Amino acid sequence: MELTELRERLTKLDGQLLALIAERQRLSEEVARAKRATGHPTRDFKRERDVLLNARAAAERLGLSPALADNLLRLLIRSSLATQEQAQVAAQGQGAGRRALVIGGRGKMGRWFVEFLDSQGYVVEVADPAGPLGAHPHRTDWQSDELAHEVIVVATPLGITASILEQLARHRPAGLVFDIGSLKTPLRRGLEALRAAGVRVCSLHPMFGPDTDLLSGRHIIHVDVGRPDAVADAQALFASTMVEQVVTTLDDHDRLIAYVLGLSHAINIAFFTALADSGEAAPRLARLSSTTFDAQLGVASLVAGESPALYFEIQALNEYGGESLKALAEAVSRLQALVANQDAAGFARLMRRGQSYLQDRAAARQT
């Protein structure tokens, strides 16, 4: 065949593949309805395993790479789960015309919550001086009208969230109130003011980004500030999703986040800073590759593209942030000493200790 004809056949096959994927998506919606009708959970791990095993076996029979089939089916399963989860949220959503207000709804995570609450049937009002969001009711100043909403979400930058929480306490709204800040100790006074005012308040930390379309395998942390009824109400908002919900205290949250976010951010900032300061090594490194380096470079690139102001707040405003930075500095110093002293045995002990810790963590995740 001529090259042009071969390319035309490939284009035709691409269209057929996309048509089949579209049909699979439609079937996923039917599956979601059937699961809701019969009370089955959205995610069935045994079924997923069977699908992947069948795909690998079929690939081998067809002379294809089993890894290619596995990756393709995992992508399709994820898409199918996202479709089913969104259908479940819409079907079981508790909004039913009730009102929600998202203060800071034009921000990235603010938009996520606007869309999430909208999918549950809430009439979502956006309060943001940056302007309206789509067709949602809008107010420039959240205090410009009454606050008779069933849910109020504070999705503003951390630096102004505390004052907004304190102002909300003076209004004493009757609905559920929560912020979505990455840190909680800087918000302590505002959260306590809301609780003292009798407001149903808790504090949320979504451990995912604004581009998340599937909550399976993701976590959302609920911080109990003395109103367990508010925590229960916030958890109910996510009951129809597959997100893993964790409840903790304000201080425990920030102590853990110092490592989960603070330490991981610091490592990547140190990594790309070391590369940026390496001088003539930088262009040479651009032509080299390794599995570990490429993986680390990928994560570091994501961190480098984030908001410096937000990442500085996570480091500087956490009352427990110094602990993780000190631990990182001590770990680097220990590594330097082992290498300088040619201590291979000590280096091996360091590696084994890390391996043991990571194995224990993996085991804990399975329980």
FENURSUL-V671199 format. One record per residue. N is the residue number from 1. RES is the residue in three letters. SS is DSSP state (a for helix, b for strand, c for the rest). NEAR is the number of other C-alpha atoms within 10 Angstrom. Layout:
n:N res:RES ss:SS near:NEAR
n:N res:RES ss:SS near:NEAR
This chain:
n:1 res:MET ss:c near:6
n:2 res:GLU ss:c near:7
n:3 res:LEU ss:a near:8
n:4 res:THR ss:a near:9
n:5 res:GLU ss:a near:10
n:6 res:LEU ss:a near:11
n:7 res:ARG ss:a near:12
n:8 res:GLU ss:a near:12
n:9 res:ARG ss:a near:12
n:10 res:LEU ss:a near:12
n:11 res:THR ss:a near:12
n:12 res:LYS ss:a near:11
n:13 res:LEU ss:a near:12
n:14 res:ASP ss:a near:12
n:15 res:GLY ss:a near:12
n:16 res:GLN ss:a near:12
n:17 res:LEU ss:a near:12
n:18 res:LEU ss:a near:11
n:19 res:ALA ss:a near:12
n:20 res:LEU ss:a near:12
n:21 res:ILE ss:a near:15
n:22 res:ALA ss:a near:12
n:23 res:GLU ss:a near:11
n:24 res:ARG ss:a near:16
n:25 res:GLN ss:a near:20
n:26 res:ARG ss:a near:14
n:27 res:LEU ss:a near:13
n:28 res:SER ss:a near:20
n:29 res:GLU ss:a near:19
n:30 res:GLU ss:a near:14
n:31 res:VAL ss:a near:16
n:32 res:ALA ss:a near:23
n:33 res:ARG ss:a near:16
n:34 res:ALA ss:a near:12
n:35 res:LYS ss:a near:16
n:36 res:ARG ss:a near:17
n:37 res:ALA ss:a near:9
n:38 res:THR ss:a near:8
n:39 res:GLY ss:c near:9
n:40 res:HIS ss:c near:11
n:41 res:PRO ss:c near:14
n:42 res:THR ss:c near:19
n:43 res:ARG ss:c near:15
n:44 res:ASP ss:c near:10
n:45 res:PHE ss:a near:9
n:46 res:LYS ss:a near:8
n:47 res:ARG ss:a near:10
n:48 res:GLU ss:a near:14
n:49 res:ARG ss:a near:12
n:50 res:ASP ss:a near:11
n:51 res:VAL ss:a near:15
n:52 res:LEU ss:a near:19
n:53 res:LEU ss:a near:15
n:54 res:ASN ss:a near:13
n:55 res:ALA ss:a near:20
n:56 res:ARG ss:a near:21
n:57 res:ALA ss:a near:15
n:58 res:ALA ss:a near:15
n:59 res:ALA ss:a near:17
n:60 res:GLU ss:a near:13
n:61 res:ARG ss:a near:11
n:62 res:LEU ss:a near:10
n:63 res:GLY ss:c near:8
n:64 res:LEU ss:c near:13
n:65 res:SER ss:c near:14
n:66 res:PRO ss:a near:19
n:67 res:ALA ss:a near:13
n:68 res:LEU ss:a near:13
n:69 res:ALA ss:a near:20
n:70 res:ASP ss:a near:19
n:71 res:ASN ss:a near:14
n:72 res:LEU ss:a near:13
n:73 res:LEU ss:a near:17
n:74 res:ARG ss:a near:16
n:75 res:LEU ss:a near:12
n:76 res:LEU ss:a near:15
n:77 res:ILE ss:a near:19
n:78 res:ARG ss:a near:14
n:79 res:SER ss:a near:18
n:80 res:SER ss:a near:22
n:81 res:LEU ss:a near:24
n:82 res:ALA ss:a near:22
n:83 res:THR ss:a near:19
n:84 res:GLN ss:a near:25
n:85 res:GLU ss:a near:24
n:86 res:GLN ss:a near:21
n:87 res:ALA ss:a near:22
n:88 res:GLN ss:a near:24
n:89 res:VAL ss:a near:21
n:90 res:ALA ss:a near:19
n:91 res:ALA ss:a near:16
n:92 res:GLN ss:a near:17
n:93 res:GLY ss:c near:22
n:94 res:GLN ss:c near:17
n:95 res:GLY ss:c near:20
n:96 res:ALA ss:c near:13
n:97 res:GLY ss:c near:12
n:98 res:ARG ss:c near:14
n:99 res:ARG ss:b near:20
n:100 res:ALA ss:b near:26
n:101 res:LEU ss:b near:28
n:102 res:VAL ss:b near:26
n:103 res:ILE ss:b near:26
n:104 res:GLY ss:c near:24
n:105 res:GLY ss:c near:29
n:106 res:ARG ss:c near:21
n:107 res:GLY ss:c near:16
n:108 res:LYS ss:a near:14
n:109 res:MET ss:a near:20
n:110 res:GLY ss:a near:22
n:111 res:ARG ss:a near:18
n:112 res:TRP ss:a near:19
n:113 res:PHE ss:a near:20
n:114 res:VAL ss:a near:25
n:115 res:GLU ss:a near:14
n:116 res:PHE ss:a near:19
n:117 res:LEU ss:a near:24
n:118 res:ASP ss:a near:21
n:119 res:SER ss:a near:21
n:120 res:GLN ss:c near:24
n:121 res:GLY ss:c near:20
n:122 res:TYR ss:c near:23
n:123 res:VAL ss:b near:20
n:124 res:VAL ss:b near:28
n:125 res:GLU ss:b near:24
n:126 res:VAL ss:b near:29
n:127 res:ALA ss:b near:25
n:128 res:ASP ss:c near:22
n:129 res:PRO ss:c near:15
n:130 res:ALA ss:c near:12
n:131 res:GLY ss:c near:13
n:132 res:PRO ss:c near:17
n:133 res:LEU ss:c near:16
n:134 res:GLY ss:c near:8
n:135 res:ALA ss:c near:9
n:136 res:HIS ss:c near:14
n:137 res:PRO ss:c near:13
n:138 res:HIS ss:b near:20
n:139 res:ARG ss:b near:19
n:140 res:THR ss:c near:15
n:141 res:ASP ss:c near:12
n:142 res:TRP ss:c near:20
n:143 res:GLN ss:c near:12
n:144 res:SER ss:c near:9
n:145 res:ASP ss:c near:8
n:146 res:GLU ss:c near:9
n:147 res:LEU ss:c near:19
n:148 res:ALA ss:c near:13
n:149 res:HIS ss:c near:19
n:150 res:GLU ss:c near:16
n:151 res:VAL ss:b near:25
n:152 res:ILE ss:b near:24
n:153 res:VAL ss:b near:22
n:154 res:VAL ss:b near:25
n:155 res:ALA ss:c near:24
n:156 res:THR ss:c near:23
n:157 res:PRO ss:c near:16
n:158 res:LEU ss:a near:22
n:159 res:GLY ss:a near:15
n:160 res:ILE ss:a near:10
n:161 res:THR ss:a near:21
n:162 res:ALA ss:a near:23
n:163 res:SER ss:a near:14
n:164 res:ILE ss:a near:17
n:165 res:LEU ss:a near:24
n:166 res:GLU ss:a near:18
n:167 res:GLN ss:a near:15
n:168 res:LEU ss:a near:23
n:169 res:ALA ss:a near:22
n:170 res:ARG ss:a near:11
n:171 res:HIS ss:a near:15
n:172 res:ARG ss:c near:17
n:173 res:PRO ss:c near:22
n:174 res:ALA ss:c near:15
n:175 res:GLY ss:c near:18
n:176 res:LEU ss:b near:20
n:177 res:VAL ss:b near:28
n:178 res:PHE ss:b near:26
n:179 res:ASP ss:b near:25
n:180 res:ILE ss:c near:25
n:181 res:GLY ss:c near:22
n:182 res:SER ss:c near:22
n:183 res:LEU ss:c near:26
n:184 res:LYS ss:c near:27
n:185 res:THR ss:a near:19
n:186 res:PRO ss:a near:18
n:187 res:LEU ss:a near:22
n:188 res:ARG ss:a near:15
n:189 res:ARG ss:a near:15
n:190 res:GLY ss:a near:19
n:191 res:LEU ss:a near:28
n:192 res:GLU ss:a near:19
n:193 res:ALA ss:a near:19
n:194 res:LEU ss:a near:25
n:195 res:ARG ss:a near:18
n:196 res:ALA ss:a near:14
n:197 res:ALA ss:c near:17
n:198 res:GLY ss:c near:14
n:199 res:VAL ss:c near:22
n:200 res:ARG ss:c near:24
n:201 res:VAL ss:b near:32
n:202 res:CYS ss:b near:28
n:203 res:SER ss:b near:28
n:204 res:LEU ss:b near:25
n:205 res:HIS ss:b near:19
n:206 res:PRO ss:b near:17
n:207 res:MET ss:c near:16
n:208 res:PHE ss:c near:14
n:209 res:GLY ss:c near:10
n:210 res:PRO ss:c near:13
n:211 res:ASP ss:c near:9
n:212 res:THR ss:c near:10
n:213 res:ASP ss:c near:16
n:214 res:LEU ss:c near:20
n:215 res:LEU ss:c near:19
n:216 res:SER ss:c near:16
n:217 res:GLY ss:c near:8
n:218 res:ARG ss:c near:14
n:219 res:HIS ss:b near:16
n:220 res:ILE ss:b near:19
n:221 res:ILE ss:b near:19
n:222 res:HIS ss:b near:25
n:223 res:VAL ss:b near:25
n:224 res:ASP ss:c near:19
n:225 res:VAL ss:c near:20
n:226 res:GLY ss:c near:16
n:227 res:ARG ss:c near:15
n:228 res:PRO ss:a near:15
n:229 res:ASP ss:a near:14
n:230 res:ALA ss:a near:23
n:231 res:VAL ss:a near:22
n:232 res:ALA ss:a near:14
n:233 res:ASP ss:a near:17
n:234 res:ALA ss:a near:20
n:235 res:GLN ss:a near:18
n:236 res:ALA ss:a near:13
n:237 res:LEU ss:a near:18
n:238 res:PHE ss:c near:18
n:239 res:ALA ss:c near:16
n:240 res:SER ss:c near:21
n:241 res:THR ss:c near:22
n:242 res:MET ss:c near:21
n:243 res:VAL ss:c near:17
n:244 res:GLU ss:b near:15
n:245 res:GLN ss:b near:14
n:246 res:VAL ss:b near:13
n:247 res:VAL ss:b near:17
n:248 res:THR ss:b near:14
n:249 res:THR ss:c near:15
n:250 res:LEU ss:a near:20
n:251 res:ASP ss:a near:17
n:252 res:ASP ss:a near:14
n:253 res:HIS ss:a near:20
n:254 res:ASP ss:a near:25
n:255 res:ARG ss:a near:19
n:256 res:LEU ss:a near:15
n:257 res:ILE ss:a near:21
n:258 res:ALA ss:a near:24
n:259 res:TYR ss:a near:19
n:260 res:VAL ss:a near:13
n:261 res:LEU ss:a near:19
n:262 res:GLY ss:a near:26
n:263 res:LEU ss:a near:22
n:264 res:SER ss:a near:17
n:265 res:HIS ss:a near:21
n:266 res:ALA ss:a near:17
n:267 res:ILE ss:a near:15
n:268 res:ASN ss:a near:20
n:269 res:ILE ss:a near:17
n:270 res:ALA ss:a near:12
n:271 res:PHE ss:a near:14
n:272 res:PHE ss:a near:17
n:273 res:THR ss:a near:13
n:274 res:ALA ss:a near:12
n:275 res:LEU ss:a near:14
n:276 res:ALA ss:a near:12
n:277 res:ASP ss:c near:10
n:278 res:SER ss:c near:12
n:279 res:GLY ss:c near:10
n:280 res:GLU ss:c near:9
n:281 res:ALA ss:a near:11
n:282 res:ALA ss:a near:13
n:283 res:PRO ss:a near:10
n:284 res:ARG ss:a near:9
n:285 res:LEU ss:a near:12
n:286 res:ALA ss:c near:8
n:287 res:ARG ss:c near:7
n:288 res:LEU ss:c near:9
n:289 res:SER ss:c near:11
n:290 res:SER ss:c near:8
n:291 res:THR ss:a near:8
n:292 res:THR ss:a near:9
n:293 res:PHE ss:a near:11
n:294 res:ASP ss:a near:12
n:295 res:ALA ss:a near:12
n:296 res:GLN ss:a near:15
n:297 res:LEU ss:a near:17
n:298 res:GLY ss:a near:12
n:299 res:VAL ss:a near:13
n:300 res:ALA ss:a near:20
n:301 res:SER ss:a near:14
n:302 res:LEU ss:a near:10
n:303 res:VAL ss:a near:18
n:304 res:ALA ss:a near:15
n:305 res:GLY ss:c near:8
n:306 res:GLU ss:c near:10
n:307 res:SER ss:c near:10
n:308 res:PRO ss:a near:11
n:309 res:ALA ss:a near:11
n:310 res:LEU ss:a near:14
n:311 res:TYR ss:a near:19
n:312 res:PHE ss:a near:12
n:313 res:GLU ss:a near:18
n:314 res:ILE ss:a near:22
n:315 res:GLN ss:a near:21
n:316 res:ALA ss:a near:13
n:317 res:LEU ss:c near:18
n:318 res:ASN ss:c near:21
n:319 res:GLU ss:c near:17
n:320 res:TYR ss:c near:21
n:321 res:GLY ss:a near:21
n:322 res:GLY ss:a near:16
n:323 res:GLU ss:a near:15
n:324 res:SER ss:a near:22
n:325 res:LEU ss:a near:18
n:326 res:LYS ss:a near:12
n:327 res:ALA ss:a near:13
n:328 res:LEU ss:a near:17
n:329 res:ALA ss:a near:11
n:330 res:GLU ss:a near:12
n:331 res:ALA ss:a near:13
n:332 res:VAL ss:a near:12
n:333 res:SER ss:a near:11
n:334 res:ARG ss:a near:15
n:335 res:LEU ss:a near:16
n:336 res:GLN ss:a near:12
n:337 res:ALA ss:a near:14
n:338 res:LEU ss:a near:17
n:339 res:VAL ss:a near:12
n:340 res:ALA ss:a near:9
n:341 res:ASN ss:c near:10
n:342 res:GLN ss:c near:11
n:343 res:ASP ss:c near:12
n:344 res:ALA ss:a near:11
n:345 res:ALA ss:a near:10
n:346 res:GLY ss:a near:16
n:347 res:PHE ss:a near:16
n:348 res:ALA ss:a near:12
n:349 res:ARG ss:a near:11
n:350 res:LEU ss:a near:15
n:351 res:MET ss:a near:12
n:352 res:ARG ss:a near:12
n:353 res:ARG ss:a near:12
n:354 res:GLY ss:a near:12
n:355 res:GLN ss:a near:12
n:356 res:SER ss:a near:11
n:357 res:TYR ss:a near:12
n:358 res:LEU ss:a near:12
n:359 res:GLN ss:a near:12
n:360 res:ASP ss:a near:11
n:361 res:ARG ss:a near:11
n:362 res:ALA ss:a near:11
n:363 res:ALA ss:a near:10
n:364 res:ALA ss:a near:9
n:365 res:ARG ss:a near:8
n:366 res:GLN ss:a near:6
n:367 res:THR ss:c near:5
